[in-house]
Amino acid sequence: MSRLKQRSIDLYNWFEQRLGLGAPMIEAAEHEVPVSTSSWWYVFGSAATVILMLQVMTGILLALVYAPTASHAWSSLEFLDHNVRLGWFLRAMHGWGSDFMVAIVLIHMVQVFMFGAFKFPRELTWIIGVFLLLLTLGMAFTGQVLRFDQDAYWGLGIGASIVSRVPVIGGPLVGLMLGGPIIAGNTLSRFFALHVFVIPGILLALVGLHLWMVIRLGINEWPMPGRLVSRKTYVRDYHRLTEQTGIPFVPDAAWKDAIFAAAIMLAIVACALWFGPFGPTGQPDPTIIETAPKPDFAFLWIYAVLAYLPPALETPVLFIAPVLAIGAMLLLPLVSGEGEKHWSKRPIAVLMVSVIAVTLGVFTHLGTYTPWSPIMNAWTGDAVPAKYLHNRTPLERQGAIVFQNKQCRNCHSIGGSGGLRGPALDTLASHMTEDQIIRQVLQGNGNMPAYGNALSPSETTALVRFLTTLRGDQEPARDASREMVLKSER
Ligand code: HEC
């Protein structure tokens, strides 16, 4: 036994002699922190780091099965849910991990703000933290797109239409974001690269920097009302405090972090087991306009804000508000880097946090039930008028049902009721031949979506048979070119 112990010490020393990482790591872990920082209020940063590790691990496992192509992404998620053992659990952990991460990062930020921890000399730690929040939100958004389901498709569509409003360069920006003018395979490749390489790369590097600075500058001491921060004396005072009341971070302060992180992990597991994975909702199908797309939790409030804003205010609010908000967060420690740290002496700070929290909370709540799109199924409840079914073959009647089920009437009226986005179809067959109708339905045209993928061959046949009966009292349309051929053959 002691032989084994000696062997492992030898092995450790072999590596340590070459790497030299062990000593500084132990030193960093055991560095002295003021005893006041061993508090349940100081556990959110480490919990966010632990969730990040969870996201990296579950993300790698997901990438083993996920197919980042427009035609296979959705079905590879269905495959994970139903055909891979515990695949659904993996998806659920990654999805809930994401929601928890956004929440914990936000709570961490509020705590840091309330405790004045952004003040000298930790200004840069805060600024990098702001970027970490933005990157975390970026991960949440790009991750939602990778689901490539109805929610993702429409979420991205709305995102693109927001971007398109940027003055002058809006169009090119959308092209850059989507990899072309429409949401397609290129779009998914782009978001895959962002979600798997670009953003996590920057995120992990900045987390490293953030932690390095936390260790280097020391954990913020518990604020005392009346103890002001001054650039001249702070560092000296902090060192004196650590010398007088210092405890080693590991294990004396870190055990609370460990317990809290474990509790959060358990909560994520519980949510994953109880609620399961997010989506995928329906397959992304631009022809299904009767859908209520909903963004993930972190972005719900934006949609609610947009839904309630008067249209004229949308564009200014969309572009000015985020710039102001992010700018204010970045400038905060530079403007207010000294002075009082304790919340009881910073009433404006407390008021601001409360107002922002309540506003976000209310809009998030509204976001869970605001209808996102106009109600498009207004006419789908109407049956095809009886006179169009009179004296029809069974196939033609079946076509009438397809016509109804595929909600053609959202855009086309017959018998005077229906949408007005496309032309009324009452006398369609008097100016279109069967071939032309088939082409129109399968390939779409102008503002009409293509139904090639959304209709089976038998549905198409029935539908077109039905459409050819719609000609009022008029003669059916004839293909003039074919008649020429027939005549000349005669
Ligand atoms: C999103 C709205 C929309 C939906 C849904 C829709 N269409 Fe259309 N449709 C149009 C528009 C717009 C046109 C006009 C084509 C153009 O823009 O050139 C059109 C044209 C047509 C035409 C040619 C009409 C003509 O007189 O030239 C036919 C036939 C047609 N649609 C059939 C259908 C059928 C069948 C369905 C259901 C499977 C359907 N449409 C669903 C919007 C729609």
Boltz pocket constraint, residues with backbone or C-beta under 6 A from the ligand:
constraints:
  - pocket:
      binder: B
      contacts: [[A, 287], [A, 402], [A, 403], [A, 406], [A, 407], [A, 408], [A, 409], [A, 410], [A, 411], [A, 412], [A, 421], [A, 422], [A, 423], [A, 424], [A, 428], [A, 432], [A, 437], [A, 440], [A, 441], [A, 445], [A, 446], [A, 447], [A, 448], [A, 449], [A, 451], [A, 463], [A, 467]]
      max_distance: 6.0
